[in-house]
């Protein structure tokens, strides 16, 4: 087992990718300790978030089939919330136009709503944007 593999770091099973910012439609998949092809193509509806969810359920089912009382620790980390932002196509259509104002405007709108509802004190200020990536 290579030192970079999840198996070498204490995990019994693994399905996912090892690199950051991996394509959610064409990921470099690793299953347990070997590279595998994705089960379908994006043209047929493939997205990593569905794939990892299916595998997580399969892994839990495998454990419970063998040892129903055995506890399971599942580290579930879908990639769709991170760069690159490649959500499934149906989500793109569902939310088309809602985020067109940009990240900074959305931060300000969210802050205003939280103040209005009392979740945040009126004197709360937004932290400055991280300068990395703004150049």
N, C-alpha and C positions, 0 to 999 in steps of 0.2 A: 504494500500500500504506500502511495506517495504521501509525503507530509502535508500537501495541500488538500488532500481529500477529506471530506467530512468524516469518513470512516476512521481516519487517523486522528480525528479530533473528538471521538467519543460518540458519534452518531451511528446507529445501527443501519439506517436506511437514508437514502438521499435521492431527491429528484429536483433538478433545477439547473442553474448555470453558476459558474464560478467567477465570472468577470462582472465588473460594474457596467452600468449603462448598456446592457445587452438588449438586443432587439426582442420585443415581446411577440413579434410575429415570426421571426426566424432566429430563435435563440440557439446558442451552442449548448445543447442539452447534455447533462451528465445524469445517468441513472445508476445509483449506488456508486461504483467506482469506474464506470466506463462510459465513453461518449455514446449517445444514441441519436437516431433520427427522430424528428418530431412526428407524432402519429398522423397528422394531416397537414395540409397547407392552409395559409391564410385565405386563399380563394374559396376554401371549403369550410371556412369559419374558425380556423385555428387561432387561438390566442393563448399565450402562456398562462394567464390567470386561470383559465378554465382547466388547462392541463395540470397545473400544480394542485388545484383543488381536487380534481379527480384522483390524483396520486395520493394526496393526503388522506382522503377517505378510504382509498384502497389499503394504505399502510395501517390505518386504525383497524379496518376490518380484518386484516391479516392477523394482527395481534389478538384481537378479541375472539377470532375463530379458534386460535390455539390455546389461549389463556384468558378466558372472559373476565377474570378478576384482576388481571395484571394492569397496573396503572400505565398510562401512555403519556409521554412528553412529546409533543409535536411542536417543532419550531416551524411556523408557517409564515413565509415572507413573500407574498406576491409582489411582482415587480411593477405593476401598473401605476402606482402612485409616485414613481421616481422617473428620472430621465433615463432613456428617452420616453416622453409621454406618448405612449401608443396604446390608447384604450381600445376596447372592442368597437367595431364600427357602429353597432346599435347604440352605444353610449354617446358616440360623436353626434349621431342624429338626435338623440333624446335631449342633449344639452346644447345643441347648436345655438350660438348667439348669446348664451348666458354669461360667458366669460370674455367677451370681446373687448371689454373696457381695459383689460390688462390686470396684471397681478397687483400693482400698487393701488389702483382704484378699488379692487376687491378687498384688499386689506383695510382700506379706509371705510368701506361700506360695512364690513364685518364688525369693525371696532364700533362704529356708530350704532349698529343694531344691539350690540352687547351692552353698550351704555344705556340705550333706551329701555332695555328689558331689565336693567339692574344687575346684570351679570358682572359688570365692571364698574368701578367708581367713575364718576364724571371727569375726574382729573387724570385718568389713565391716558398715557401717550404711547403711540406706536414706537417700537424700537427702530433705529435706523436700518435701512436695507443693508444687507451684506454687500460690500463693494465688489466681491469676486463675481465676475461674469457680467458686470454692468458697463464695462469699457467698450 
